[in-house]
Amino acid sequence: MFPLNTWYVAARSDEIPQGKPLGRRICNQPMALFRTEAGQVAAVEDFCPHRGAPLSLGSVQGETLVCGYHGLAMGCDGKTVAMPCQRVRGFPAIRSFPVHEAHGFVWVWPGDATKADLALLPTFDWLGNPAFGYGGGLYAIACDYRLMIDNLMDLTHETYVHSTSIGQKEIDEVPCTTRVDGDHVITERFMSGIEAPPFWKMALRMNGLPDDQLVDRWQICHFTPPSHIMIEVGVALQGHGGYAAPDEFKAASWVVDFITPETDTSIHYFWGMARKFRPQDEALTAQIRAGQGKIFAEDQEMLERQQANLLAWPERKLLMLNIDGGGVQSRKVIDRVLAAEACA
């Protein structure tokens, strides 16, 4: 269903404060994530070995996670450290998961812990780069993670789902192209000499540029396994080179999409935008986050209703069109990764 021997975003760093654990299901596995007094983030099964209580309902004391039912204290490695009036030496350990915290995100490896490799953590131009300002959020969406991949690798839907913000008829009129480089799928669309839609007019103004001139617009969607999608988006004043225009003539950003499966039919959707203009302006970050959040809320209803239809009529075959190339190729990559895991 989904790859396991890989890194997924489990949480934003600010979701895991000191003192209180966070319960989160990742790839059908309930986890309790917590931050120790020393600042280390850990992830263990959300299951107390005493009576099966969720450890995420407990508290963090020092370097241990303490069950909120009878006080069993658990270490970061899943081993019981102490329990009031009880010897714990023979208690079985529960599962712990490899975690890594970097650049405001906590990553978890839900598969075979012996295969976890920090060298396999994804790297992106904007991550940890002070030249970019970043703001984002999290949506819980009741859909198969692959439906969200389909959605993001085919932006034709913007004309209809996002008609008042980023959609415009030129998206329908200009075909996209898809290519594959190993496990990297790229879908591109370039539009020339068009009027900027409302969201991008706002972005031009924010970058000190006029919003009443024709622009060149681009959408370049990048899929990499297990389920990360980064989308280069932007507009440049016409006549200055389009995608290659100098920064002073364009408003350009990366749309950030970390899609983490929760169950077979639900996801944690970590979304955001990394922009390369006025990166230190926190008020601008908040304004863009609010606008982008409204756009993604429009996707949520469509995807959840789509998932309900697919569950109600599982035998029905769906059409595959030219615009579906990015999603189709991304699913082929996922299938290859799953097949490799099965043979390992």
C-alpha positions in Angstrom: 0.0 0.0 0.0 2.8 2.4 1.0 6.5 2.1 1.4 7.7 1.6 4.9 11.5 1.7 4.7 11.7 5.4 4.1 11.4 8.7 5.9 8.1 10.5 6.4 7.3 13.8 8.0 5.6 12.8 11.3 5.1 16.3 12.7 6.2 19.9 12.7 8.7 20.5 15.4 6.4 22.9 17.2 3.8 20.1 17.5 6.0 18.3 20.0 6.7 20.6 23.0 8.5 19.5 26.1 6.3 17.8 28.6 3.4 16.5 26.5 3.5 13.6 24.0 1.8 13.7 20.6 -0.2 10.7 19.4 -0.1 10.2 15.6 -0.8 7.2 13.4 1.8 6.8 10.6 1.3 4.1 7.9 -1.3 2.4 10.1 1.0 2.3 13.1 0.0 4.3 16.2 3.0 6.2 17.6 3.6 8.4 20.6 6.1 11.1 19.8 7.7 13.0 22.6 10.5 15.5 23.4 12.7 14.8 26.4 14.0 17.4 28.9 17.3 17.4 27.0 15.4 18.2 23.7 15.7 14.8 22.0 12.7 13.7 20.0 11.7 10.1 20.2 8.9 7.9 18.8 7.6 4.6 20.3 4.5 2.5 19.9 1.5 4.2 21.4 0.9 1.2 23.6 1.8 0.7 27.3 2.9 -2.9 27.9 1.1 -2.9 31.2 -2.5 -2.6 30.3 -2.4 -1.4 26.7 -3.2 2.3 27.4 -2.1 4.9 24.9 1.2 6.4 26.0 0.3 9.6 24.2 -2.2 10.3 27.0 0.7 10.4 29.5 3.4 13.0 30.2 7.1 13.5 29.7 9.2 13.6 32.8 12.9 14.1 32.3 14.1 11.7 29.7 11.1 9.3 30.0 7.5 9.0 28.7 5.3 8.3 31.7 2.0 6.4 31.1 -1.0 8.4 32.2 -2.8 5.2 33.5 -0.5 3.7 36.2 2.8 5.6 35.9 5.0 3.2 33.9 8.0 5.2 32.7 9.3 4.4 29.2 12.7 5.3 27.7 13.3 6.6 24.2 14.3 3.0 23.2 11.0 1.5 24.1 12.3 -0.1 27.3 10.5 0.3 30.6 12.7 2.3 33.0 10.5 2.4 36.2 7.1 1.9 37.7 5.9 2.8 41.2 6.4 -0.2 43.6 7.2 -2.5 40.8 10.4 -4.2 39.5 10.5 -3.7 35.7 13.7 -5.6 34.7 11.7 -8.3 32.9 9.2 -6.1 31.2 9.2 -6.6 27.4 10.3 -3.6 25.3 7.8 -2.0 22.9 8.8 -0.9 19.5 10.7 2.4 19.0 11.1 4.1 15.7 14.0 6.0 14.2 13.4 9.7 14.2 15.3 12.8 13.0 14.5 16.4 13.5 15.7 19.1 11.1 14.6 22.4 9.7 11.3 22.5 11.6 10.1 19.0 10.8 10.3 15.7 12.7 10.9 12.7 10.4 10.1 9.1 11.2 11.1 5.7 9.7 8.1 3.3 10.1 9.8 0.3 8.6 12.8 -1.9 9.5 14.8 0.2 12.0 18.1 -1.5 11.0 17.7 -0.1 7.5 17.2 3.5 8.6 19.8 5.8 7.0 20.0 9.5 7.5 21.7 9.7 4.1 18.3 8.9 2.7 16.6 11.9 4.1 15.3 14.1 1.3 17.1 17.4 0.5 15.4 20.4 -1.1 16.8 23.7 -2.2 14.6 25.6 0.3 15.1 23.4 3.4 17.2 25.3 5.9 18.1 28.0 3.3 17.9 31.5 4.7 17.2 32.9 1.2 13.7 31.4 1.5 10.8 32.4 3.8 8.6 29.5 4.7 5.1 29.1 6.2 2.8 26.2 6.2 0.3 24.0 8.1 -1.3 20.6 8.4 -4.5 19.1 7.1 -6.0 15.8 8.0 -7.6 14.5 4.8 -9.7 11.3 4.5 -8.2 10.0 1.2 -5.7 7.5 -0.1 -2.3 9.2 -0.3 -2.1 8.4 -4.0 -5.2 10.5 -4.7 -3.4 13.5 -3.3 -0.3 12.7 -5.5 -2.6 12.5 -8.5 -4.1 15.9 -7.5 -0.8 17.6 -7.2 0.8 16.1 -10.2 -2.0 17.3 -12.4 -2.7 21.0 -11.8 -5.4 21.2 -14.5 -7.9 21.0 -11.7 -6.9 24.5 -10.6 -9.2 26.0 -13.3 -12.2 24.4 -11.6 -11.5 23.7 -8.0 -9.6 27.0 -7.4 -11.3 29.3 -9.9 -11.2 32.4 -7.6 -7.6 32.2 -6.5 -5.0 30.4 -8.8 -7.2 28.9 -11.5 -7.5 30.4 -15.0 -8.6 29.2 -18.5 -5.0 29.2 -19.9 -4.2 26.2 -17.7 -6.7 24.2 -19.8 -5.4 25.6 -23.0 -1.7 24.9 -22.5 -0.7 21.2 -22.5 1.6 19.9 -19.8 4.5 17.5 -20.4 5.8 14.7 -18.2 9.2 13.1 -18.0 10.8 10.6 -15.7 14.4 10.6 -14.4 14.9 7.5 -12.3 12.5 7.8 -9.4 12.0 11.5 -10.1 8.8 12.5 -12.0 8.5 16.0 -13.5 5.4 17.5 -15.0 5.7 21.0 -16.5 3.4 23.7 -17.9 4.6 27.1 -19.1 2.1 29.8 -20.0 3.1 33.0 -21.8 1.6 36.5 -22.1 -1.4 35.9 -19.8 -3.1 37.9 -17.0 -2.1 36.8 -13.5 -4.8 35.1 -11.4 -5.8 36.8 -8.1 -3.3 34.9 -5.9 -0.4 35.8 -8.1 -1.5 39.4 -8.5 -1.2 39.5 -4.7 2.2 37.9 -4.9 3.4 40.5 -7.4 2.3 43.4 -5.3 4.0 41.8 -2.2 7.2 41.7 -4.2 6.9 45.3 -5.2 5.9 44.6 -8.8 2.9 45.9 -10.8 -0.1 43.5 -11.0 -1.7 45.0 -14.1 0.8 43.7 -16.7 0.8 40.5 -18.6 3.0 37.8 -17.2 4.6 34.5 -18.0 3.6 31.7 -15.6 5.0 28.3 -14.8 4.1 25.2 -12.9 6.8 22.5 -12.5 5.7 19.5 -10.3 8.4 17.2 -8.9 7.5 13.9 -7.3 10.0 11.8 -5.4 9.2 8.7 -3.3 7.7 7.9 -1.0 5.2 10.7 -1.4 7.0 14.1 -1.5 5.9 16.7 -4.1 7.6 20.0 -4.6 6.1 22.4 -7.1 8.0 25.3 -8.6 5.4 28.0 -9.3 5.6 31.7 -10.2 4.9 34.5 -12.5 7.3 36.9 -14.2 6.5 40.2 -16.0 6.3 39.4 -19.7 9.5 40.1 -21.7 12.0 39.3 -19.0 12.7 35.6 -19.6 9.8 33.8 -17.9 11.0 31.1 -15.6 14.6 32.2 -16.1 13.8 35.9 -15.3 15.9 37.7 -12.7 14.4 37.8 -9.3 13.5 41.5 -9.5 11.0 40.8 -12.3 9.2 37.8 -10.8 7.4 36.3 -7.8 8.5 32.7 -7.5 8.0 30.0 -4.9 8.1 26.3 -4.1 4.8 24.8 -3.1 5.7 22.2 -0.4 3.7 19.0 -0.1 4.8 16.3 2.4 2.1 13.6 2.2 2.3 11.1 5.1 -0.1 8.1 5.0 -2.1 7.8 8.2 -4.2 4.8 7.2 -5.1 3.2 3.8 -7.7 6.0 3.3 -6.4 9.0 5.3 -3.3 11.2 5.3 -1.4 13.8 7.2 -0.9 16.6 4.7 1.9 18.9 5.6 1.6 21.9 3.2 3.5 25.1 2.8 5.1 27.6 0.6 8.8 28.5 0.4 9.3 31.9 -1.3 12.4 33.6 -2.5 11.2 37.2 -1.9 11.2 39.1 1.3 12.1 35.9 3.2 12.3 37.5 6.7 8.9 39.3 6.5 6.8 37.3 9.0 3.7 39.3 8.3 4.0 38.4 4.6 4.5 34.7 5.6 1.3 34.8 7.6 -0.6 36.4 4.8 0.6 33.9 2.2 -0.1 31.0 4.7 -3.7 32.2 5.1 -4.2 32.4 1.4 -2.6 29.1 0.6 -4.5 27.4 3.4 -7.8 28.4 1.9 -6.8 27.0 -1.5 -5.9 23.6 0.0 -9.2 23.6 1.9 -10.9 23.5 -1.5 -8.9 20.4 -2.4 -9.9 18.7 0.8 -13.6 18.5 0.0 -13.0 17.3 -3.5 -10.5 14.5 -2.4 -12.7 13.2 0.4 -15.8 13.0 -1.8 -13.7 11.3 -4.5 -12.5 8.8 -1.9 -16.0 8.1 -0.8 -17.1 7.5 -4.4 -14.2 5.1 -5.0 -15.0 3.1 -1.9 -18.7 2.9 -2.8 -18.0 1.7 -6.4 -14.6 -0.2 -6.2 -15.3 -2.2 -9.4 -15.6 0.9 -11.6 -12.6 1.6 -13.9 -11.4 5.2 -14.2 -10.3 6.9 -17.4 -6.7 7.8 -18.0 -6.1 11.0 -20.0 -3.0 12.9 -21.2 -3.2 15.2 -18.2 -2.9 12.2 -15.8 0.7 11.5 -16.9 2.4 12.8 -13.8 0.2 10.8 -11.5 0.4 7.7 -13.5 4.2 7.8 -13.6 4.4 8.6 -9.9 2.3 5.6 -9.1 4.6 3.4 -11.2 7.6 4.7 -9.2 5.7 3.8 -5.9 4.9 0.3 -7.3 8.6 -0.2 -8.1 9.6 0.9 -4.5 7.0 -1.5 -3.0 8.2 -4.3 -5.2 11.8 -3.8 -4.1 10.7 -3.7 -0.4 8.8 -7.0 -0.9 11.9 -8.7 -2.3 14.3 -7.4 0.3 
